[in-house]
Amino acid sequence: MDSNKEVTAENIKNTLFGKSDDRKFILEVFQKHNEQLEALVGKDFAPGTLERYKTSLQHTRSFIQWKFGKDDIDIQSLNYEFISDYEFWLKTVRNCAHNTTVKYLANFKKIVLSCVKKGWLLRDPFLGYKMVKKKVLREVLDKEELDRIHNKKFSIERLNQVRDIFLFCCFTGLAYIDVKNLRRNQIKVGIDGEQWIFTQRQKTETPTRLPLLPQALEIIIAYDNHPYCSNRGLVLPVMSNQKMNAYLKEIADVCEIQKTLTFHIARHTFATTITLGNGVPIETVSKMLGHKSLKQTQHYAKILDLKVSQDMARLKEFMNKERV
């Protein structure tokens, strides 16, 4: 009666046994979140975002079974110890790297904070818990390595195709999903009368406008009559990311490049070797990459030894003039 519930034998029994319709369970809440997210894919979220949360849900389910031996637990069981043990489980049982672990915990934190905001949890169990990613030195290709890949002729056509698409991204800075979706009608005449790419980054939904370098334009022209591209209105015949990365490893072996070649290295190479290394201002690079803030671009400048060398050379020249 105090809780404004109907007095029935069932409700009396549930009260005596501590059962309540108001109880919320972690995986149940997580699953509902993912279902709502899935309904918004293509509108507010990318398919990749849904996959990340599905994986995170599966990890959370496995952890709960490992720690508690249950299929689900009440959200009231969430505390600092739960988060700490979850991190330990991800790093040991799942063998996740530190930054990968932080990503999974960040996904889980979103679910927890939604429970706090809805009043289901009185206290945030993440309070005081530090989730800091370690800085990773991003690999890039230098000019000599780019030339080696560009000049190599492969006997297998699919390797030539993957090489061309990879180089295109090295000279445009487009991410995998953005070049895969790039359509011919997105290549237009820009403000200078030259060919530009007018698109939008899928990851951040940030508009991207960038002038095409001659090397990138040559690749576009080379695939102008490609059947796959012509039939679909696409610029390049991009296959799955998994296949692209597998073939890039073959290309690296043939070209005797010791670095772990992945598709995303192309974007890093554009930011460093192609643009910053040739004196393009960081503000311009940031705009072409579709970054929302300059801070996202600054980490590229930190790893560019050539840029440091050039800046110091100008400083030495200035100081020598001062001495005279």
Residue, then its C-alpha position, 0 to 999 in steps of 0.5 A: m500500500d505504501s508503494n501504491k501497488e495493488v495488494t495481491a498475493e503475487n505482490i506480497k510474495n515478491t515483496l517478501f522475497g525482495k523482488s521488484d518490477d523496478r529492478k534494472f539489470i546491467l545486460e538488459v539495459f545494455q541490450k535495450h541501448n543497442e536496440q535503440l542505437e541499431a534503429l538510428v544507424g544511418k541517421d545518427f550513428a554509423p554501422g561501425t558504432l553499433e558493432r563496437y557496442k555489440t562487441s562491448l555487450q558480449h564482453t560485459r556478458s562474458f565478464i559477469q559470467w566469469k566473475f559472478g557465475k550469473d547471466d545478469i546482475d542488478i545495476q545496484s551491484l555496480n561499484y568501483e570494484f566491478i569496474s576495476d575487475y572488469e579492466f583486469w579481465l579485459k587485459t588478462v582473460r581477453n588479452c586486450a591492449h591498454n587502449t583497447t581496454v579503455k575503449y571498451l570501458a568507455n562504451f560501458k561507461k556510457i550505459v552506466l551514466s545513462c542509468v545515473k541520469k535516469g535515477w536508477l543509480l544514485r552514484d556513478p561507479f566510475l567516479g574517481y576511476k582513471m581511464v587514460k589512453k597511452k600515446v601511440l606512435r603512429e607509423v607513416l611512410d616517407k617519400e622514398e617508401l611511397d615512391r617504392i610502392h608507386n613504381k612497383k608493378f605487380s603481376i597480380e591485378r588485385l595488388n595493383q588495384v589495392r596499391d592504387i587505392f592506398l596511394f589515392c588515400c595517401f594523397t587525399g587523406l581520406a579514411y577507408i569508409d570515406v573512399k569506399n563511399l566516394r562517388r563520382n558526383q562528389i568530384k567537382v570544380g572548386i573555387d580555383g577552377e581545379q578538381w576538388i573532392f566535396t564529401q563528408r566524413q562518415k565518422t564525424e559527419t564533418p564536411t570535407r573539401l579538398p583539392l586533388l593533387p595530380q597523383a590522386l587525379e591520375i588514379i581517378i582517371a585510370y579507373d574511369n572506365h572500370p565496370y564496377c565503378s561505372n555501374r555504381g557511380l563510384v570513384l574507386p573499386v574498394m573491397s573490404n577493409q580486411k582484404m585491403n589490409a591483407y593485400l597491403k601486407e603482401i605489398a609491403d613484403v614485395c616492396e621490402i617495407q618493414k613497417t606494418l602496412t595498414f590502410h589507415i597509415a595512408r591517412h597518417t602519411f597524408a597528414t605528415t609526409i605529404t602536407l605538414g612535411n611540405g610546409v602546408p599550415i596545420e590549420t589547412v591540414s586539419k580542415m582537409l582531414g575533416h577534424k573538428s578541432l586543431k588538437q586532433t591534428q597536432h599529434y601528427a606534427k609531434i611525430l614529424d622529425l623533418k618538420v622539426s628539422q626544417d623549423m630548427a634550420r629556419l631558427k638557426e638561419f635567423m640567429n646567425k643573421e642576428r649575430v652578424 
